[in-house]
Amino acid sequence: MNYPIPDNPQEIFAMRQQPVDEELVAVAIAGVIKLVRSQGQSLEELTSQLLAEDTVLDKQQRRWLTQVVAQAWESFA
């Protein structure tokens, strides 16, 4: 891996400066899961946040992302 898993929101936001590739996306997802778990949140809470309306992803993309995050969540269990 070329990127360490981020430990805090600042490190996650700093990743925005990197060119986007599959590895960066995977590391960002891992960082979010790590952060959410450290805050005592559940997968259901994270899923709810991911499914919330936003201007970045459409509904189908948000559903796909929740599935990817759920799979990653389970692999970290």
C-alpha positions as a printed Julia matrix, in Angstrom:
77×3 Matrix{Float64}:
   0.0    0.0    0.0
   1.27   3.43  -0.87
  -1.02   5.26   1.56
  -1.29   4.72   5.32
  -4.8    4.36   6.73
  -5.74   7.78   8.1
  -6.26   8.15  11.85
  -8.3   11.35  11.94
 -10.54  13.56   9.81
  -7.7   15.91   8.93
  -5.71  13.06   7.38
  -8.79  11.93   5.44
  -9.35  15.45   4.09
  -5.66  15.79   3.22
  -6.07  12.82   0.88
  -8.07  15.11  -1.41
  -4.73  16.43  -2.66
  -3.77  13.0   -4.05
  -4.72  11.73  -7.5
  -7.73   9.43  -7.16
  -7.2    5.75  -7.81
  -8.66   2.52  -6.42
  -6.07   2.29  -3.66
  -6.75   5.83  -2.45
 -10.5    5.15  -2.36
  -9.94   1.9   -0.43
  -7.69   3.63   2.09
 -10.2    6.47   2.5
 -12.99   3.97   3.18
 -10.78   2.15   5.69
  -9.99   5.47   7.38
 -13.65   6.41   7.65
 -14.5    3.01   9.12
 -11.63   3.32  11.61
 -12.77   6.82  12.61
 -16.45   5.89  12.92
 -15.64   2.86  15.06
 -13.34   4.9   17.31
 -16.28   7.25  17.9
 -18.47   4.3   18.93
 -20.77   4.52  15.92
 -22.32   1.46  14.31
 -22.41   0.31  10.71
 -26.11   1.24  10.67
 -25.29   4.82  11.69
 -22.62   5.09   9.01
 -24.97   3.6    6.41
 -27.62   6.16   7.34
 -25.1    8.96   6.83
 -24.0    7.54   3.47
 -27.57   7.24   2.23
 -28.4   10.86   3.13
 -29.06  13.09   0.14
 -26.06  15.02  -1.12
 -24.92  16.77  -4.26
 -21.93  14.51  -4.92
 -23.46  11.06  -5.46
 -26.81  10.05  -6.86
 -29.07   7.56  -5.07
 -27.75   4.52  -6.94
 -24.12   5.49  -6.26
 -24.87   6.0   -2.55
 -26.45   2.53  -2.36
 -23.43   0.99  -4.09
 -21.1    2.81  -1.69
 -23.02   1.52   1.34
 -22.57  -2.03   0.06
 -18.83  -1.53  -0.4
 -18.51   0.04   3.05
 -20.51  -2.8    4.64
 -18.17  -5.36   3.06
 -15.13  -3.44   4.26
 -16.66  -3.09   7.73
 -17.06  -6.85   7.97
 -13.51  -7.48   6.8
 -12.22  -5.31   9.67
 -14.34  -7.17  12.25
